[in-house]
Amino acid sequence: NCLINSKNLKIIFFDFDGVLTDNHLFSDKYGNEIIRSSKYDSYSFIRLKEELNIIPYIITSELSETHKKRAEKIGINIIQSKCSKSLIVESILAEMDINYNMKNKLLPKTIFIGNDVNDLTVIPVVDLFCCPSDSHSDVLQQSDFIFETKGGEGIVKELFQHLSKN
């Protein structure tokens, strides 16, 4: 029943593996990768953009053509880099003229959803840090908001349900 006020929300950053996927990867003998993600998230991304005018962004340290193709298919910007995620988020926020030094958890402008310890670096530069219910224990302890949903099982759908549309 907990709502996140979306009145000022401009951008939501998503980690890929473990958030938009179930954190499992299948590969064949040729190195082709197959990931598992929820179709519920695909439509929820569209709703974030069209109904709430929120920009979704994927930031992943996985340099994978599979991830890139999935992001293209659902129409989401993706950055694949081994750089610190906090530096990437800072750069995007600077481009959008969003001051990350003025944090507001009650009226967030920025949200990051991650599941692993490398995602924790963004906490100082986003208003809300959220995670799936099956995240790393350190992430669960430091999250502002923990979804009931596990990674890859409809995180974006659940997020959309928690966003107040006022």
Salt bridges, closest charged atoms under 4 A:
ASP15 OD1 - LYS85 NZ 2.83
ASP17 OD1 - HIS67 NE2 2.93
ASP22 OD1 - HIS24 ND1 3.63
ASP22 OD2 - ARG36 NH1 3.21
GLU51 OE2 - ARG47 NE 2.85
ASP119 OD1 - LYS85 NZ 2.55
ASP138 OD2 - HIS136 ND1 3.97
ASP144 OD1 - LYS105 NZ 2.90
GLU158 OE2 - HIS162 NE2 3.05
